[in-house]
Amino acid sequence: MAVDLEKLKEELRNKMSEFFGEKIKDITISHDELVMEVEKDIIVEVCMKLRDDPSFQFDLLSYVTAVDYSALGREPRYGVIYQLYSVQKTHRMRVKAYVTEDDLIIDTVYSVWKTADWLERETYDMFGIIFRNHPDLRRILMPEDWEGHPLRKDFPLGGVKSFYFKRSTEPRAGEPKNLVPRIREQLSDI
Amino acid sequence: MATKRTIEMPVESIESMTLNMGPQHPSTHGVLRVVLHLDGEVVERAICHLGYLHRAKEKHAEHKTYHQFIPYTDRMDYLAPMSNNTGYVMAVEKALGLEVTQRCVYLRTLLCELARISGHLLWLGTGALELGAMTVFLWSFTQREKIYDIFEWICGARFTVSYMRVGGMSREDYPEWRRMVREFLDQYMAAHREFETMLNGNEIFLSRVVDVGTINGKDALQLGLTGPALRGSGINYDARKHTPYLAYEEFDWEVAVEDRGDCMARYLVRMKEMEESWKIACQALEALEKTQNERCNIDNPKIIFPPKENVKRSMEDLIHHFLLASEGFKVPPAEVYQAIEGPKGELGFFLVSDGGPKAYRLGVRSPSFINLQGLEKMSIGYTISDVVAIIASLDPVMGEVDR
């Protein structure tokens, strides 16, 4: 079932520009994929429109993630990616909104698709992007007391803090002193 | 001597009880931890805690060359590494704008379907075991062993195969191997019928799965479920059929859809899907036989490793081998999303390349992670023992959930 991307692109351009005007920044096709870049303050309205408009019907939110463009020297630093699919029309597209480092806030699309719940939590966990009005914005993969956001480009692969296991014969706290000392590994902070 | 203590508490003050399930609970398929809020034995809330198996795959992808990352994809959905390999190399090929040979497409299709059968066989065995049927487990593992033998004889590894390469395969198939696949496929359907006779009319099994964990199509779509979990709720979406890739368009097969939305529907979808996979595998094997004189890998020494025996004789091949192993190939700047239908649902790879030999960013849309979001919605109002059946029917693989 081949989808006519050019036609979809024209339709998007017409309908979206009518509603949102200049806030739709760019609609492109590359590698057989339709990508639409929008301003971040209209993301919820755009998604709502994409879901409900009979000619788009993007009823399945496939994926939400972000890209940290800082190592490429690009501004704004983060791009938030929404990958959409329409079960009715069998077409895909990608919506992209940029978030700057000073203002890491973007509205949540949880009200449009409930899938966004965990996907946005993961994006927050990995990039530190804050999804406003998200019902439960906590870390999901990393421990709750983790410092930093691992998928940012300035986060080193080996982590910020290093631990190593030190051999020790010291008895543990609360352990009787008269036991035969045993060599055991203890977690130490460098 | 111990004395019996009584706690005096008026009945009204008893509020909902919190019960921790996992991460070592045998029915949670690895290290899933669910905190259940219970009213008596009925679930009021089911909160998942993830991350026990988080291995920073997406971060590693940014520090490995495109070839070096292939083994990491094996360890995501470790029950169907062939599918993961395929999804990943297809994403890289898309960014490169690379067309693979027709023979390679058939071989990938065949292996993906074998991986789907093997993944579903594990679900069938463990799922039935959790619901009290031991025999199915032993029988399905017998079949699974045969698929692992097939994998072993084509790539040397049984579990983590790392078989696919960008632009082709690590090695080609051969007539004895195809005969082996043929033998497996010839006897598989008889075994499949046996599984069905064991479960379809089994009173104990039915009472555990029928009308348990019901979710309607609208909710399933809202929660982003894909794969058997979505098709069990009557929504017809299968990436193989609706956004075709590999050779699925050429073959004759149907998408399995059931309307009921309960654990039984998801069970039936998977059983039907195994039959359809068998059909596709048979056709792919035939197509493979027909094209046996053609090349499998593309003819591009800048991307695909040269044959090992040539490396020892030819200077050119040695240089190419050295460059590929040490530096890797470069991918022009691109942003692509490649989705395939893995055994658990839509498996997507979002790749951003910057022109270098390593991915700038690789995002993995793992179906198990998103399907698991449906657990709470499905569990509310059912008992603790039903939660076991519901987790089994969702079939999450924690390696893929936590990545």
Interface residues (C-beta under 8 A of the other chain):
Chain A: M1 S30 H31 D32 E33 V35 D59 L60 L61 S62 Y63 T65 V67 D68 A71 L72 I81 Q83 Y85 V87 T90 R92 R94 W113 K114 T115 D117 W118 L119 E122 M126 R139 I140 L141 M142 P143 P150 L151 F155 L157
Chain B: L50 G51 H54 A56 E58 K59 H60 H63 K94 A95 G97 L221 Q222 L223 G224 T226 I235 N236 Y237 H242 T243 P244 A334 E335 V336 Y337 A339 E346 G348 F350 V352 D354 Y360 R361 G363 R365 F369 I370 L372 Q373 D402 R403
